[in-house]
Amino acid sequence: MAPPDPRGAFGGFVGVRTLLSQVESTAPWIVDGRAPRFAELPPRPGPRLRDDARHPLGWWAVLLAAREGRLSFEPTPEPTPEQWEDYFALCLACHWATVATFVPTDVDTKIRLHLWLGPMPPERRAGQVALALETGRWDPRKVTARGVEVEGEGFVSGHDGERLSVLCGGLVACRQAGDDSLARTLEEAVEAELWREARAFEALAARRGREQELLALAALLTHNAGDVDQGLGSREAKRHAAADLERFGDLAGRGPQRYGGAFARAAALYRELLAAEGHRHYPLREIRALRSDPELLLPLGPWLDEWGAKLATWPAWDDPARAEVLAGLVDAARKVRQQQGYYRALAGFDAAFPGGLAGSRMTRALPARVQRELRDSELRKRVAVRRESFESGLAKRAREILARS
C-alpha cells in the first residue's frame, strides 16, 4: 500500500490511504483476506462503496473496495457529494473493523460529529441515514471477541454501542435540520436496540449458572449506554434534541426505571465488580504480535484465563516470540492498577505452558527484568488463585448485588 496521505488530505479530513494503513496496521488479516472465515463475501454489487455496505460483511466489502481504488486515493480539498457519501461508508467500515482490536482507528468522533453535522450536502442525508442503519446488519463476530450470545436476542457486543453512537449523532443532525421523518426513523432504531439489550440482560439475570455471561453483558450495556451519551453529547444536541437527551441519556443513572431498569441494574454490577476492567488496554498496543490473527483478539475481562492459555500455546510463535508477548503482558499487569484480567491471563499462560511461568524453558527466553517481575510476591499470589474460585466468587457477588438492586 502507498504511504499515508498528508494531514487533512480528504476535504480537511484524514486521507483514504491513512485510514486504510491504520486498519492494516492493527489488523492485517482484515485487508489481505487471509482469514478463511471471510470466504463468504458476495460479488461486488455496484459502483459505489455505499453499495458494498448492504451485506452482513458489508464493512469488509467496503474496506476491500476502497483498498482496490473504488474511492480515489488521491488527496482532494473539495470532494464531490458522491465521494463524501463513500467516505462516510469508509469511516463506518474502518471503525467497525477495528474498534475491538488492540489499536482502534478512533474515527467515531469524526463520524458522529463532523460527518453528520459538517460537509455532507443536505440532499445526501437520507443516504447517510441508510448507511448508518445498514450497520445493523453487519456481523461483528468476525472482528470481536467481546460479546455475548443470548437466546432469542442474538449477539450483544460493544459494536452495538458504537452503532448507537452513530445513530444518535445522526438523530441530532436530523433534528437540527428539521427533518422529522429521518429523525423518527433513527429514533425508532435506537429504541429497538436498547430494548433488545434490556431483554437480553433480564433473560440472563433470570437464569442461574449464567452469571459470567450476565456480568459480561452488564459491562457491555454500561459501555453502550455511555456510547449513547457520546452520540447525544454535542452542543447541537442540547439545542435541537433535548427530548432525545431526556429519553435516552444517562441510562445508567438518571431515570433508572427506563427499559425495565436493565441498564441501571447492569451499571450497579459494573460499578461494584468490573469498573477496573473498563480501561482501554493501552499497554497491549505495544505487543505487535497480538495483531497477527483474529483468534488473538482480546475477550471481555476479567475472564482471560483461556486467552492466556491460547497465548502460551499459539502455534505460530517460537519461545522467544512467546516470551516477548509474556513480557508485554507482565508489564501491562504492572501498569494498570486494580485490574484482574491481566493476572487471569498470566494464570492461564502458567497453566498451559510446559513447566509454567517459572519453568526453565520459559525462564531461558525471558529477560532478567521480567524474571524478577514474575517472582514478585503480589503477582505470584494473584496468579495462584484458581480459576474456578475466582469465577465462582464473582458469580456469588453478582447474585448478591442483583438481590438488592
C-alpha positions, -999 to 999 in steps of 0.1 A, spaced: 0 0 0 11 36 -7 23 57 22 -3 76 43 -16 109 29 -7 143 43 -28 157 71 -63 167 61 -60 151 26 -97 144 21 -115 177 23 -96 185 55 -102 151 70 -80 120 73 -70 107 39 -82 74 25 -47 60 24 -41 69 60 -73 53 72 -66 21 53 -30 20 66 -43 23 101 -66 -7 96 -38 -27 80 -15 -19 110 -39 -31 137 -55 -60 118 -36 -70 87 -58 -101 84 -87 -79 76 -73 -62 44 -53 -90 29 -80 -116 30 -60 -143 48 -88 -151 73 -107 -181 59 -139 -171 76 -142 -142 51 -147 -166 22 -185 -159 21 -181 -124 8 -206 -118 -20 -198 -105 -55 -194 -67 -58 -230 -53 -61 -224 -18 -75 -200 10 -84 -200 30 -51 -187 20 -17 -222 25 -2 -234 -4 -24 -209 -27 -8 -223 -20 27 -255 -39 21 -245 -72 35 -236 -88 69 -199 -85 58 -205 -50 43 -178 -35 64 -152 -58 49 -165 -53 14 -162 -15 18 -126 -18 30 -115 -41 2 -133 -20 -24 -116 12 -10 -82 -6 -10 -87 -15 -46 -93 21 -55 -131 24 -57 -128 56 -36 -100 76 -51 -67 76 -31 -58 109 -44 -59 138 -19 -87 163 -28 -96 196 -10 -131 195 -23 -147 160 -26 -178 156 -46 -211 147 -28 -207 111 -40 -172 110 -26 -184 123 7 -210 96 9 -185 69 1 -161 84 27 -188 82 53 -192 45 44 -154 40 46 -152 56 81 -180 34 93 -162 4 80 -129 13 94 -144 19 129 -164 -13 128 -135 -33 117 -110 -21 143 -129 -9 174 -124 -42 192 -87 -46 180 -58 -35 200 -53 -2 182 -87 12 170 -88 38 143 -108 61 166 -128 78 138 -160 76 159 -159 113 168 -154 122 132 -185 101 123 -209 112 149 -200 149 148 -181 162 118 -195 139 91 -231 142 103 -230 179 110 -203 190 87 -196 189 49 -221 164 37 -246 181 14 -282 181 29 -295 161 -1 -272 133 9 -286 130 44 -310 102 35 -281 82 21 -262 87 53 -291 75 74 -295 45 52 -258 36 56 -260 41 94 -290 18 95 -272 -7 73 -247 -13 101 -275 -31 120 -270 -59 95 -232 -60 99 -219 -91 117 -194 -80 145 -185 -116 154 -158 -116 126 -139 -87 143 -146 -90 181 -142 -115 209 -161 -91 232 -197 -101 230 -224 -124 245 -249 -146 226 -283 -146 242 -310 -170 230 -338 -151 213 -320 -117 213 -288 -125 193 -253 -113 198 -248 -83 220 -214 -66 219 -197 -32 222 -202 -28 184 -239 -22 193 -229 7 214 -207 21 185 -237 18 162 -260 35 188 -235 64 190 -236 68 152 -274 66 151 -276 92 179 -252 115 161 -275 112 130 -305 119 152 -291 152 163 -282 161 128 -317 154 116 -333 173 145 -310 203 137 -321 201 100 -358 198 109 -360 165 91 -387 149 113 -391 118 91 -355 107 91 -352 116 128 -381 94 136 -365 65 117 -333 69 137 -352 73 170 -371 40 164 -338 22 156 -322 34 189 -353 25 208 -354 -10 193 -318 -17 201 -320 -5 237 -350 -27 243 -332 -57 227 -302 -53 251 -325 -48 281 -344 -80 272 -311 -99 268 -299 -87 303 -331 -97 320 -331 -131 303 -297 -139 317 -304 -124 351 -333 -149 354 -310 -179 347 -288 -194 374 -255 -206 362 -252 -178 336 -235 -153 359 -203 -149 339 -223 -140 307 -246 -118 328 -216 -98 341 -201 -96 307 -234 -83 294 -236 -58 323 -202 -44 311 -215 -42 276 -247 -25 285 -229 1 306 -204 7 278 -232 10 252 -252 34 274 -220 56 275 -219 55 237 -254 68 236 -244 97 258 -215 104 235 -237 104 205 -260 129 222 -232 149 238 -228 177 214 -239 213 218 -262 208 189 -280 180 209 -287 204 238 -301 229 213 -321 207 190 -326 172 206 -334 179 242 -363 154 242 -339 127 229 -315 135 256 -342 131 282 -354 99 267 -321 82 260 -294 100 280 -277 87 312 -294 53 311 -271 40 338 -281 68 363 -309 92 358 -344 76 354 -334 41 363 -369 27 356 -363 31 318 -361 -1 298 -373 -21 328 -344 -9 349 -320 -32 330 -294 -5 323 -294 7 359 -290 -29 373 -262 -35 348 -245 -4 359 -247 -15 396 -230 -48 387 -204 -29 366 -195 -3 393 -190 -29 420 -173 -57 402 -160 -47 368 -151 -10 367 -114 -17 370 -116 -37 338 -131 -9 318 -98 7 307 -87 9 271 -58 -17 272 -32 8 261 -3 -14 273 -13 -42 250 -10 -19 220 28 -22 222 26 -60 217 25 -62 179 24 -100 178 -11 -99 192 -24 -82 160 -14 -110 137 -46 -131 138 -83 -126 147 -81 -156 170 -59 -135 193 -85 -107 198 -89 -98 234 -121 -112 251 -140 -94 278 -122 -92 311 -115 -102 337 -122 -138 323 -89 -141 304 -76 -175 315 -85 -191 282 -69 -162 263 -37 -165 283 -36 -203 276 -40 -195 239 -10 -172 241 10 -199 258 3 -224 230 -1 -203 199 15 -224 171 29 -196 150 52 -184 178 85 -199 190 96 -195 226 114 -161 221 83 -147 204 61 -161 232 84 -147 258 81 -112 242 43 -114 244 45 -126 280 69 -97 289 43 -73 275 16 -89 295 36 -87 327 43 -50 320 6 -44 314 -4 -60 347 20 -37 365 9 -6 347 -29 -9 352 -37 -9 388 -67 -28 404 -75 -47 372 -77 -85 375 -79 -96 339 -42 -95 330 -34 -116 361 -60 -141 349 -43 -142 315 -10 -149 333 -27 -176 352 -39 -192 320 -5 -189 305 11 -205 336 -13 -234 334 -9 -241 297 28 -236 291 50 -266 297 67 -260 330 47 -229 337 60 -193 341 88 -203 364 99 -233 344 134 -235 328 121 -234 293 104 -200 297 130 -186 320 157 -191 294 137 -170 269 128 -141 293 149 -111 301 162 -109 337 139 -79 344 108 -99 336 120 -129 356 123 -106 386 87 -93 380 74 -129 379 90 -136 412 71 -107 428 51 -120 458 19 -100 449 19 -112 413 25 -148 423 -3 -145 448 -28 -132 422 -17 -158 395 -21 -186 420 -58 -180 425 -76 -210 410 -98 -201 380 -128 -219 395 -125 -200 428 -121 -167 410 -151 -171 387 -174 -186 414 -166 -157 437 -176 -132 411 -208 -151 403 -218 -151 440 -212 -114 444 -232 -107 413 -262 -125 427 -259 -106 459 -258 -72 441 -288 -82 419 -308 -92 450 -305 -57 465 -308 -36 433 
